[in-house]
């Protein structure tokens, strides 16, 4: 959505630039009015239009992006919560602005209605005059012309004629159109710019019609001699407005533009084509994992790489030819994977994720004195036309992490290569790896419990290489556990595993319409200073699974709290729960 809004802003700015530089000084007022009313709407439509012809017209290179691998699963929950909080605040800000601008509009509209109700109204055949006793103002709103009583007595018909043009050509509708856009898109500066320009154009149109039947010098004097108290309402047509007088006089004295200059409007055509091309490429997305709740789209920044972001490149046997990933006939196959092309793709992603989680030395970051927070490593590699892992490159916050990422990815097993038109091809992938560095100054430590596998038919291997994210002096003690700190830690994990496996409704997932395969729930909770289970949060493929995980973890018994430097402390745990949907 943000990308869409940015494109709309860009396109509206470009349309306004064309108007300001080439069109606004011409006397083609009707054409300019259509331009100012049409181009804002076109700006909303163009980003939604996709032409594959434009995408195929230029050779492109693509990179298939794998879903982010989380070395410590609490990153999934905490980052999701942060993203949700940010989106929540942005949504609140948007609706607050919408309400404020809607109220301002209603207040201005109420002022107009109040003037009609409290002043004398003289009904004419095609319009109504609202005679203002107190206000030195002249303006129009739909078929109402508001005029001061003294001007009416002096029979200033030129002013009435001017405002009558606004009424006949329904200029109020133009202004209300932009007023409604200002309510919905109150943060968009282009809407205000458009409204300012069409307000001036309305005056040009009315002035041009009036001077056809009157003397220009008399009309100039009328503009310059009268001083009115201006109503500060953006959707009324005001006869006199200080900021517009000079421009109106210049336009009245200007000779009519030659018809040849109408060719300037053809400038819109190449601009439209450029926008469509930009929009088509900007919105071209790679075929990625559908598990959007776990995916963070990132790209490897490397000056030596010319590939475009978040897509896939296939290098055929002829290395000068690159083919879009969507056209590949057979994706690379990880050993042991079976099924359709989509199932093979999903299996490949799952297997790479498991391999990195199992083999990456996640405790390495603790020893590198990195600043606390979520860190990422970006890896790029190819599965060659022989199925080998080649050209592994990485970008990381520290060289040792970069070397570790290259080591782990390079250790992936040989696969069956991808194919295009019956020939083996190279497939390039980007792989984001996320992990969290703890703040050692805090008294809340975080540990990762080994992955719990639930369900009777799960035959895949548990992640037995999980290591504590932070080391605490005295771990919390589960009721019935005894022994050394390591024994207490192992007993705690074993008891929690047994509790989850026994109490979790493993049949729940079968009725939720999930795709077949391995799925995971990530749970974050605390054992507080009193030994109670608090702050339970979960991230799951379905809300019912998240609720079930929270219920089961919340039912853990009270424990003896953990200690740091002799004092009770809260200990935060992350708990991955894996299950298989047949």
N, C-alpha and C positions, 0 to 999 in steps of 0.2 A: 504494500500500500504506500509506504514512504517513497519507494522508487517511482511509483505511478504519479504521486503528487509532485515530485521533483521534475518529472518529465513534463507534466502539465504547466508548471511554472516556467520551465525553460522555453517551451513552445509559445506560451503567451508572451513572454519577453521578446522573443524573436519576431512575432507578428507585430507587436507594438513598435519595435525598432524599424521595421519596414514602413509602418504607417508614419512614424515621426520623420523619417529621413526622405521618404518619397511621395507620400500621399496627402498629408494633412494640409499642405499649402495649395493644393489644387481645389478648384471650385466644383468638383464632382461630388456634391454633398450627399446625394442619394446613394451613390456607390460607396462613399466613405461610411455612411450609416450602416449599410449592409455589411461592410467589412468589420466594423467595430462590434456589431451584434453577432456576426457569424464566427469570427475567429476564436473567441473564447470557447464556444461550443465545440469547434473543430479540435481545439487543444485537448479537450476531454476525450474525444473519440480516437484520435491518432494513436495514443499508447495502447489502445485495445485492439488495433488492427495489426495483424501479422501476415506478412507476405513471405512465403518460403522461397519465392523466386529471388527476392533480394538476398536471402541468406545463402542461396546456392550460387549466386552470381559472382561471388568472390571466394577464392580458396581460403579455407580456415583450418586452423589446427585446434584440436580439442583435447581436454584432459578429463578423464573420468574421476570424479571425486568420491572417495569412500567416506562412510560416516565416521565421525570423530571417535577415536578410541579413548576411553576414560580410564586412566590407570588407577584412580581412586574414585569410586562411584559416587561419593558424596558431592563431587563436582557437578554431577548430573542434576541432583536435587537443588543444591545451593544456587547454581547458575540459572536453573529454570525458575527458581523463586525470584532471583534478581531480575531476570528478563520479564517475568510476569509483573513484578512490582513496577518496573519502568513503564511497561505498556499500560498498567493500571493508572499511573500518574499522568501519562500522556493522554489517556482517554478522559480522565477527569478534567484536565486542562482544556481539552477540546470542547467538552460539553459545557463547561463553565463559560468559555468564550462565546459559544453558540447562544446560551441563555442570555448573557449580557447584551449581545448585539441584537438579539430578538427583542429584548425589553426596550432598548434604545429606539428601535424601529417603531415599536408600538407607541412609545411616548411621543415620537414625532408625528405619527399618524393621528394620535389623540389631539395634538395641538391643532392640526388642520381641521379635524371634525369640530373642535371647540370654536374655531373661528367661524365656521359655517353656521353653527347653532346660535352664536351670540351676536352676529352682525346681520345687517339687512341684506337679503338676497333678492336680486332682480332677475327674474327668469326671462331669457331671450329664447329665440327659436332654436338655436343650436348650442347655446351655452348659457351659463348663469354668472351674473356679476355679484361678487360678495364685496359690499362696500365697507371698508375699514375706517372707523372713526378715529382711532388712536394711532395706528401704525402707518408710517410713511413707507409703504412697501407695495410692490406690484409683482405678482407671480401667478402661475397657473398650476392647477392640479386636476388632471382629467379635463372635464368640461367646466370647471369652476375657474373663473378669473378673479383674483383678489386684487382690488385697487383702492387707493385712498380716496376718500370722499372729495378732497379738494381737486384732485386730478380729474375726477368724474365731472365736477362742476365746470372745470375749464375745458371740458370736451377734448381731452387728449386721446383722440381716436387712434393715433398711430401706435400708442402703447397697447391699446386694446387689440388692434389688428395684429400686432406682434405676438401677443399672448394667444390670440385666436388661432394662429398658425400652429402653435404648440398643441392646442386642443385638437384641431382637425387632424394633424398628423400623428396624434397619440404618442407624443414624446414621453409622457408620464410612464407608459408601459416600458420604454427602454430603461428609464432610470430605476423603476421598480425591479426590473430583471437583474440589474447589477446590485440593487439593494438586497435582494434575496441571496445572490451569490456572496455578498459580504457577510450575511448571517451564517451561511453554511461554511464558507471558506474565509472566515474573518482574519486568518493568519496570512492570507495571500495578498501581497502588496500589488500584484498585477490587477486585481479587481478594482482597487481604488484608482489606479492609473487609467484603466478603461473608462470608469465612470466620469472621471475628470475630462477626458477627451470627448466623450459623447455629449457631455453637458455643453461644452464649447461649440461642438458641431451643431447642436440644436439651435444655438443662438445664430450661427451662420445661416442656417436654413431659414429661420424666421426673418432675419434682417434682409436676406436676399429677396424674399417674397414681398416685404413691405416697401422696399425702395423701388420696386417695379412700378408702384402707383403713387410715389411721393418724391419730393425733392431730397436729394442726398444731403445737402447742406443743412436743411431744416432738421433732418433726422439726426445728423451729427450733433447739432446744438441740443437736441432733446436728450441725447445720451450723456452729453457733458454737463448740462445745466442742472439736471435733477439729481438729488442725493436722497437715497432712501435708506431706512434702517433695514438691513438685510435679515431675512429669516434664515437661520443656520440649519436648513433642512436640505439634505442632499438629493431628495427625489422630487423637488418642485422646480419649475422653470422660472427663473427670476429675470425680469426685464433688465434690471440694473445690478451689475456685480462688478466691483472695482477691479478685480484681478483680470477680468475678461474684456473690459472696454477697449483697451488699446488693440488687442488682437481682432476684435470685431470691426473696428474702424478700418484697420489695415485690409481685412478681407472684403469689406464693402467697396473699398476703392480699387480693389484688385480687378484686373481684366479677367474675363472668363477664360479658363484654361482651354487650350486647343484640344480638339478631340484626339489628336495623335497621342497626347499624353496619357490617354486611357490605357495605352499599352503597358504603362507602369504596373497595372494590376496583374500582368502576366508574370511579374516577379514572384507572385505567390506560388506559381506552379513548381519551379525548382525548389522553393522553400518547402513545399508540401512533400515533394519526393524525398528530399533530404531528411525530413522528419520521419517519414515512413521507413526509410532505410535504417535510420538510427534506432527507431523504436523496435524494428524487427530484430536487429542484432542485440540490442540492449536486453531484450526479453527472451533471448534464446538460452534455454536452460539445459543442463545436462540431465541424463537419466540417472537419478540417484536413489538411494535407499528410501523407502516410503516411511521409515520410522522417524518421522520428523521430530518427535519429542526427544530423541537422542542425538539429532544431527545438528552440528554447527558448521555452516558453510565457511570455509577458509581457503586460502590459496597460498602456494609457496611463492615468496618474493625472491626472485633470483635474477640478477641482471643478465645472466648468460642464457636465460630461457626466453624464447619468443612465443611460447604457447599462450593461448588466451585462457581466461579464468573459468574454472568450475565446469569443464567439459571433458571430452575424450578425444585423444588422437590415436589413429591407427597408422603405423608406418608399414606400408606394403613392402613386398620384396623390392619394388622400385622405391627407394627412400625419398624420392622427390614428390611422390603422390600421397596425399593424406585423405582419409575417408572419415566421414562423420560416424560416431559410435552407434547412432541409431540404425545405421545400415548394416552393421556387422551381423553375419549369419550365425556364427557360433562363438559364444563368449569363452574366455579361458576357463578351464575346469580345475578346481582344487581337488587333490586326491580324496576320494571317498564321496564326492558330491554327485548327486543324480537328480534327474527330473527334467522339467521344461527349461527353456532358456532363462526365464525369469527366476525359477527356483535355483538354477545353477548360479545366476548372478547373486542372488540373496545368500546362497550357501558360501560362495566365495568371500563375500563381505563378512559373514559371521566367522568363518574360519580364520581370516586375516586378523579380525578383532581378537579372537581367542588366542591366537599365536602371539600377538603383541602383548596382550595382558599377561600371558603365562611366562613369557621370556624376558620382558623388559625389567630391568633392575630399578624398580620404582623408589627404592631407598636412596638412589644415587643423588637425587635432587636435594635431599636433606643435608648432605655434606658440602654443598656448593655455595652456601651462604646467599642464596637467592632471596630477593624480597618476597614477603608473604603475598599470597594471592594465587589466582588461576594462571598457569603458564601453558604455552602451547609449543609443540614441535611440529614443523611441517616437513613432510617427507614426500619426495617424488621418485617414482621408479617405473620400470617397464617390465611387463611380462613378454619376453621376446618371442619370436616366431618358432623358437624351439622349446618354449615353456619355462625358460630360466629367468630368474630375477636379475636384471641388469640396470646399469645407469642409475644406481641409488644415490640420491642427493638429499640433504636435509638442512633445515635452518632452525636453530634452537637458541634459547637464552644463554647457553653455555656450550663450549666446544665438546665437553665430555658427554653432554646429553645428545648432541648432534652425532657423535661417534657411536653412542649406544643405540640410537634410533637406526643408524645405517647398519649396525651389526645385526640387530633384531630383524629388520626387514630383509636383509641379505640372506638370512637363515631360513626364509620361507622355502618350502619344498618345491621341487620341479613340478610343473603343472602341464596339462594339455593346452597347447597354445590356442588362441582365438583364430577364427577363420573368416575370410571374406572372399566370396566368389570361388570357394573351394581351395584358396591358398592360405597358408599360415601367415599371420600378420603380428606385428608388435602392437601391444596395447599399453598406453601410458596412464598411470594412476597418480593421484595426489592423496595423501593420507594425513589428516590432522590427528595429533596425539595430545590429549589434555591431561594435566595433572595439577594438583594443588600443593603449594608450599605453605606449611603451617607457620603461624606466628608463635614462636617459642616463649614469648613473654606472657602469653595468656595462660590462665590457670585451667582452661578447658582443653583437654587433650582429645585427639580423635584417633580411633583405631578402626581398622577394617576387619570385620569378621569374614571368615572364609565363606565362599559362595555356598548357599544351601540349595540343593537340588531336590525338588519335591515331585511326587508322582511316581507311579510304579514302573512306568515304561522308559524312564530316563536312563540311557546307557552311556552317555558321554561323560568325560572326565571332569571332576571338580577342579577348581583352580587351587591347587595345594601350595602354590608359591606366594600366597598373599602374605604381606608383612605389615606390621603395625605402622600406621602413618605417624604416630608420635609415641614415644616411650614414656610410660608413667611409672613411678616408683612402686606403688602398691595398687594393683588392679582391683576393680570391684570383685566381690566374692559372691558367687551364686550359691544359694542355700544348698548345703551338703558337700560343697567342694573343699578340699584340704590340700596342703602340700606347699611346695615352693611357689615363687611368683610365676614361673613358667608353667608349672602344673596347674595353678589357679587360672591362669589365662587360657590354657588348653581346655580345662574343665568348663570354664565359662562359655567358650565357643561351642563345646560339645553339647552343653545343656540347652543353649539357645537354639542350636541346630535341631535337637530333638523336640524342643517345644514347638518350633515353627513347623517341622515336618508332621508332628502329631495333630496340631490344631488347625493348620491351614486347609481350607476347603479346596483340594486340588482339582475337583471336578468342575469348579466354577468357571474355569477358562474355556471349557468345551462348548459352552452355550453362548459365547460372546461374539461369535463370528470372526475370531482371529484367524490369520493365515496359519497354515501348518508350519511347524518348525519350532526352534528354541526361542523363548521369550524370557525377558528378565524384568524383575521389579527391583527398584533401588529404594531402600528404606534408610532414613536417617533418624536417630533418636539419642537421648541422653539418659545416662544413669546419674541422677543428680546427687547433691551433697548428702541427702538423706537415704539414698539408695533406691529411690522411686524411678520408674520409667516416665520420662517427660519429653515434650517437644517432638512427638513422633510425626514424621512426614514421609510421604512415599511418592514415587514416580513410577507409573505403570502404563502398559499399552491400553488399559481400559480403567475407567474410574472405579468400577466395582472391584477390580483387582487391587487398586490402591487402597480402597476402603477396607478390604479384607486383610491386607498386609498391616494396616494401621491397627485394626482390631486385634490381630494375633499378637503383634509386638507389644501393644499396650497391656496385654494380659500377662506379660512376664511377671514373675513374683518380685517382691521387694528384696534388695540385696544389701550386702555390706558395702558402703560407698568406697570409691577409690581414694587414694591419698597421695599428695605431693608435698614433700618437705614437712611431713607430719600433720598436714591439715587436709580435711575432707575437701574434695574437689568434684565438680561435675565432669563426667567423661562422655565425650560424644563418640558415637559408633555409626559406621555405615555398614549396611547389611544387604548384599546382593542375594536375591532369591530367583532361581532359575526354574523354569518348567517347560514342558514340551507339549505342544498342541499337535495331535495326530491329524 
